[in-house]
Amino acid sequence: MNRPEHEAAKRDPRFTVMSVSGLLALGLGAAAVLLPSPYVVESPGPTFNTIGEFNAEPLITVEGRQTYPTDGALDLTTVFVAGGPGQQISIFDAFRAWADPAQAVTPRELVYPPDISEADIEQQNAEAMTSSQESAVAAALGHLGIEYEETLSVVGFAPDSAAEGILEEGDRLARINGMEIEALQPLKDALNAAAGDSVDITVTRDGETVVETVEPVQGESGDYQLGVFLMSEFQFPFDVDIALNNVGGPSAGLMFALGIVDTLTEGPLTGGEHFAGTGTIDSAGNVGPIGGIRQKLVGAQEAGAEVFLAPAANCEEVVGHIPDGLRVIRVETLGDAVTAVRTLGEENDDAARLPSCED
């Protein structure tokens, strides 16, 4: 007796193979969406106008010193990071980011140590932000010729440090070869002037004055160094408050300093124009490199900025990745940045000669 054709079809092995393949495809697709990936995605974050308002309050407030009205915008730029500890992303998210030129995909192990936690990262970013704000105030006051006090303390040692075993953590630096150490830059200048010869470092240690002799070593930059990590403590002649608590890291230092300079200087520094930028800053006003420069360029352009101030050390990453309509100016110091903003704000003949990352 012949069996029905539909019964034979149910038992066709090709049907079974197709069913299994379909289930496998669905399973792999679900895994791609749900399973975490070992990558971090960086994308353009929000911008904040340092001479504007945040949560209906001035982002920068000065008490105890004459301030002046500002105009235009001096935006600090940020990067949104997804995929770090406590916030893993899927393989699908990583592939989608790879297809977007405004985003960057990086192996997590190259960004975060394997044993770091989300709480550790938040604490580090908060500390870096506090330090950058204090350095920004110091740099701005130094640029304006306003005196303040800076105390340097040893908080650690670099690999192959010249001072390890001689200086100690907690030492407060007081003098170098008899000259008072009033700030970081004079210390650097004195070390370079010694050109590798031994220097006498006077420190305060456990309440006592101690003099130690250290032979500085020359670093890759050519500068002579003690090989110590220093923490600066400042005493300013008036109060400067920066009301931005939801952004971490040190890269806003330059734009904070510019905002403070504009607030303390008569006449709008920007000429009413829209600027953005990024960069770390030390108390001497030196601008350092940051991460995520390409994403910050995109964020600045999307926020309406026409000029971007970029650290000179980041210029290689900038070339070929400048969004349409955005001009990028290369800066190495706070003085460079102030000159660029004022020159472009005034639209004088020097504007065309400002250095760019493409020079």
N, C-alpha and C positions, 0 to 999 in steps of 0.2 A: 504494500500500500504506500502510495506517495504521501510525503508530509507537506504541510502548507509551506509556501515559499517564504512567508514572513518568519516562520520558525527557523528556517535554514539561515536566514540573514542574521538573526540574533546570535547565532553561533559562529558567524564568519570571523576568523582570527584577525582580519584587518580592522574590523570594528573595535575589537578589544585593544589593539595597538593604538588606534587613534584616540580612544578614550583615555588610556593611560598617558599618552603624550599630552593630551589636553590638560589633564590633572596636574602633570608635572609642570607644564607651562604656567598654569595658575599658581602653583606653589612657588615657582621661582619668581613670578611677578610679585606675589605677596611678600616674599623674602626681601626682594629689592626695595620694596616700599617700607617694610617694617623693621628689618634688621639694621642695626647701627653700622655706620661706616667709619673707617679710621682717618677721616679727613675733617679739616676745618674750612669753613667758607667765610670769606671776608667780602662784605658788600658796603656800598655807600651808606653812611649813617646821617643823622640830622646835623644841621649847623646851628650855631648859637652866636648871636651878635654881641660881642663883648662891650660895645657901647650902647647896647639896647636894653631891653627888659627880658626877664625870665620869670614866669609866673606872676606877671603884673608888677614886678619890682625890678629896679635897676640891677643888671647883672654885676656891675662894679659900683660899690659905694665907698666914698672917702669921707672920713670924719676927722676934723682937726686941721684941715688944710683947704685953701681956696680951690674950688673946682669951676669948670666952665662947661657951657652947653656943647654937645656934640651933634654930629649929623652924619648921614650915610651909614655904612656898615663895615665892621671889622669882624668877619665871621671866623670862629674857630670851627674846624671840620672834624668829623669823627668817622669811625669805621664800626659797623655792626659785625660782630663775630659770632658765628653759629658753629656748633660742633665741639666746643670745649668740654671740659669736665662738667658733668651734670646736665649737659644739653646736647647730647649726640644727635647727629642727623642721619638720614637714610642714604643708601647708595643712590636712590632715585634723586634725592635732593642734590647730591654731589654731582651727578651727571647733568642735571639741569643747570647748576652753577657753571660747570665747565663750558656750557654752550653760551653763556652770557659774558661778553667781554668786560662788563663793568664789575664782575665778581672774580675773586681769586680762590682757587682750591689748593690747599696745602696739607700734606700729611701731618696729622696731629702731633706726632713725635718730634717734628721740627719746630713746633710752636710752644708746646707745653712739656715740662718734665713728666715722666711717667707716674710719679707718686704725688703730684700736686692735686689739690681738691678745689672745688668751686669756691669754697670759703677762703682758701689761701689766695686765689686769684683776686677775689674781691678786696681782700685786705691789702694786697700788693698794689692794686690799682688805686685804691683810696690813699695809700701812703704816697704813691708817686704823684697823685694829683695835688695833695697838700704841699709836697716839696716843690712842685712846679709853680704853684701859686706864690709861695714865698720867694722863690728865685725870680719870678716875674716882677714882683714888687721891688726887689733889690735891684734888678736890672733897670727897671723904669726910673727909680730914684737916682741910680748912678748916672743914667743918661741925662737926667735933668739937673745933675749937680747937687742933689740933695743928700746930705750925709746921713749915714746909718751905721750901726755896729753889726759886725759879723764875727761869730766865734766858730772855729773849726775843731771838730773832735774826731779822733780815730775810731772807726766802727768796724774795721776789718782790713784784711791784707790781700793783695793781688798775688797770683802765682809768681814765684821767683821774686818776691818783694825784697827790695833793698833794706827795708826797715823792720821786717819781721824778726822778732827776737831782740830788737833794740827798743822800738816804741811798743806801746801796749794799747789794747782796746780801752777806750775811755780817756786816753790822754787828750788834753785840750792844748792845742798848739798856741804858743804865745809869741815866740820870736824865732827868726832864722838868721844866724850870724849876727845876733844882737839887734836886728831890725824887727820892729813889731809886725806881727802878721794880722793885718786888719781885715783882710778879705782873701778869697781864693786866688785872684789874679796876681796880686803882689807876691804870693808864695810861689806861683808858677814862674814869675819873672825872676825871682831870686835863684831858683833852682837852675834855670837856663843860664843865668849870668855866671853861676859857678862852673858851668860847662863840664860837669862830672866830678869836680873836686869835692872832697868831703865838706859837709855843712854841719854846723852846730844847731840843733833844734832844741829850743827851750819849751818844755811842756809843764802843765800843771797835772800832777798825778797824785791822787789820794790826798789832796790838799797841800801837797808839797811841790816846790819848784825843782825840776830836774832838767839837766842839760845832757842830751845824747848826741853822739856824732854818727852821721849816716852818710854813706857814699851813694849818691843818686845813680840810677841807671837810665840809659837813653831808651825811650820807647820807640815803637814803630813810626810814630808821627815825627820823630826827631827831637821831641821835648824830653828834658830830664825829669825823672819822676822818683818819688819816694816808694811808690808801690803800695800805697795805703788807700783805703776807701774812707772818705771824709764826710761827715754830716755837718751841715751849716745850721747855726742857730742865729736868728736875726733879732735885732731890736730897732724898730722903725720909729721915727719921730711923730707919726700919726697913724691912724688905723685905716687899713684898706681891706674891705670885705668883698669876697667874690662868691656870689650866691649861685653856685652850680654844683649840686651834690650828686647828680645822677650820671656823671661822666667820670671815667677813671683814666689813669695813665698820665704820662708826663708831656704828651705832645702838644698840649694847648698853651705851653709856656710863652711862646712868641706872641700869640694873639692876645693873651692876657696882658703882657707887657705893653703892647701897642695900645690896648684899650686904656690902660692906666696913664700912659703918656698923653693920650688925647684928652682924657678927663682932667688932667692937671695942667694942660696947655691952653692958653687963650686962642680961640679961633678953631673951627673944625679942621682936624688934621686931614680928613678924607676929601674935603671939598664937596661933600655930599655924595661921593661915589661909593660903589659897592665892592669891597675887597674881601678876600678870604685867604686863609693860609694855615700853615702848620709848622711845627718845629719845637724841639725842646729848647730850653734856655738856661744858662747858668747866671750866677749873680753878676758876672762881668759882662753879660750881654751877648755871649757867644751862642749862636744858633746851631743845634745839633740835629742829626737825622732822625727819622721816625719810620714806622711801618705803615703799610697801607696807603702809600702816596697816590697810587692810581685811583683807588676808590674815593679818596678825598677830593681829587680833581673832579670826578664825576659829581660828587655830592655838592661841591661848590658851584659848578655850572648849573645844576638843577635848581639850586637855591637862588640863582640870579646874579651871582658874582661875575664880574668882568675881568678881574685881575686876581691872580693867585700868587702868594708869597711862598716859595718853596726853599727848603734848606739846600745849600749848594751840594751837600753830600748825597742828596737824593736825585740829583739831576739826571743821572744815567737811567733811572727808572722812569723818569718823566718823558724823555725824548721819544716821540712817536706815539704817545698816549695822551696828548692834550686834547680835550674836547673842543669842538667848534665854538668859536666866540669867546674863548678864555685865553687870556695872556698870562704867561707864567714868568715871574721875576725871580731871579736867583739871589738869595741873601745869605750872608755868613754871620752877621751881627744884627743886634737890635738897631744900631745906627743905620745900617743898610736898609732895613725895613722902614724906618721912619722917613728916611730920604726918599725911598720909592713911593710911599703913600703920599707924602707931601708934594712931591714932584708931579705925580699923576693927578692928584687932586687939584693942583694949580694949573695943570695943562700947559706947563712952560716948555721951552725948547729942549730941555734936557730929557724929557720923557722918552724920546726915541732912542736915547743912548743908555738907558737902564739895562743892566745885564740880564740875560735870560738863560734858561737851561739849554737853549739850543745854540748859544754863542760858541 
